[in-house]
Amino acid sequence: MWLQRLHQKKDEISGKGFLAAYLADKYMLGQGQQGWQQVQQAYKKSDRNQFFTELRKFLRETGYIK
């Protein structure tokens, strides 16, 4: 559902923030690995490596990744 919404409203929302929220939810559900696969498929911009590094750091610092 999250990813469908992202594709539908790509111009109206911040893709990075949306993907971060999606991935945090997946971690809370015990589905972090599946969430990463979906995020990596959805985010193809040139800054993806930096974004993924920063996102992983954020999720650790906020307790989503234990």
Secondary structure as the mmCIF struct_conf table of DSSP 4:
data_model
#
loop_
_struct_conf.conf_type_id
_struct_conf.id
_struct_conf.beg_label_comp_id
_struct_conf.beg_label_asym_id
_struct_conf.beg_label_seq_id
_struct_conf.end_label_comp_id
_struct_conf.end_label_asym_id
_struct_conf.end_label_seq_id
HELX_RH_AL_P HELX_RH_AL_P1 TRP A 2 GLN A 8
TURN_TY1_P TURN_TY1_P1 LYS A 9 GLU A 12
BEND BEND1 ILE A 13 ILE A 13
HELX_RH_AL_P HELX_RH_AL_P2 GLY A 15 MET A 28
TURN_TY1_P TURN_TY1_P2 LEU A 29 GLY A 30
HELX_RH_AL_P HELX_RH_AL_P3 GLY A 32 ALA A 42
BEND BEND2 LYS A 45 LYS A 45
TURN_TY1_P TURN_TY1_P3 SER A 46 ASP A 47
HELX_RH_AL_P HELX_RH_AL_P4 ARG A 48 GLU A 61
TURN_TY1_P TURN_TY1_P4 THR A 62 GLY A 63
BEND BEND3 TYR A 64 TYR A 64
#
